[in-house]
């Protein structure tokens, strides 16, 4: 890793260098301190965009899947 990479720590709500908390507890890497501090804002913006993206709205597909599954034999690890 580059020493100029920064991470946003979800445990401590702060920005830290690579030699910080474990990777599972942080977001990044980001190239600048400012980008790392804006991590949660970017996450919220991306989640909002995905929640309202018609490509990822599967309400109609879910109803169609329910109907088509009725004729499909059920598979399971025990032959059921």
C-alpha positions in Angstrom: 0.0 0.0 0.0 1.0 3.5 -0.6 1.8 5.5 2.5 -0.4 8.3 1.1 -3.6 6.2 1.3 -6.2 7.2 3.9 -9.0 5.2 5.5 -12.2 6.2 7.3 -12.5 4.1 10.5 -16.1 3.0 11.3 -15.2 2.1 14.9 -13.6 5.4 15.8 -15.3 7.7 13.3 -12.0 9.2 12.3 -9.5 9.1 9.4 -6.3 7.1 9.7 -3.4 5.9 7.6 -2.9 2.3 6.4 -1.3 1.3 9.8 -4.7 1.8 11.6 -7.5 -0.4 12.6 -8.4 -3.7 10.9 -9.6 -3.5 7.3 -13.1 -4.9 8.1 -13.7 -1.8 10.3 -13.0 0.9 7.7 -13.7 2.3 4.3 -11.0 3.1 1.7 -8.4 3.6 0.6 -8.8 7.2 -0.4 -6.1 9.3 -1.9 -6.6 12.4 0.2 -7.6 13.2 3.8 -10.6 15.2 2.5 -11.8 12.2 0.5 -11.5 10.0 3.5 -13.5 12.4 5.7 -16.2 12.5 3.0 -16.5 8.7 3.0 -19.8 8.4 4.8 -21.3 11.2 2.6 -20.3 9.3 -0.5 -21.7 6.1 0.9 -25.1 7.8 1.6 -25.2 9.3 -1.9 -24.4 6.0 -3.6 -27.0 4.2 -1.5 -29.6 6.8 -2.4 -28.7 6.5 -6.1 -29.0 2.7 -6.0 -32.3 2.8 -4.1 -33.8 4.9 -6.8 -32.1 3.3 -9.9 -34.8 1.6 -12.0 -32.2 -1.0 -13.1 -32.1 -2.4 -9.6 -35.9 -2.2 -8.8 -37.1 -5.8 -9.0 -40.6 -5.5 -7.6 -42.1 -6.6 -10.9 -39.5 -9.3 -11.5 -40.1 -10.7 -8.0 -43.8 -11.2 -8.7 -43.0 -12.9 -12.0 -40.5 -15.2 -10.3 -43.0 -16.3 -7.7 -45.4 -17.4 -10.4 -42.8 -19.2 -12.5 -41.4 -21.1 -9.5 -44.7 -22.9 -8.9 -44.1 -25.2 -11.9 -40.4 -25.7 -11.1 -39.5 -28.8 -9.2 -38.0 -27.9 -5.8 -34.4 -28.9 -5.3 -32.8 -29.5 -1.9 -29.8 -31.3 -0.5 -32.1 -34.1 0.7 -33.8 -34.6 -2.6 -36.9 -32.6 -1.6 
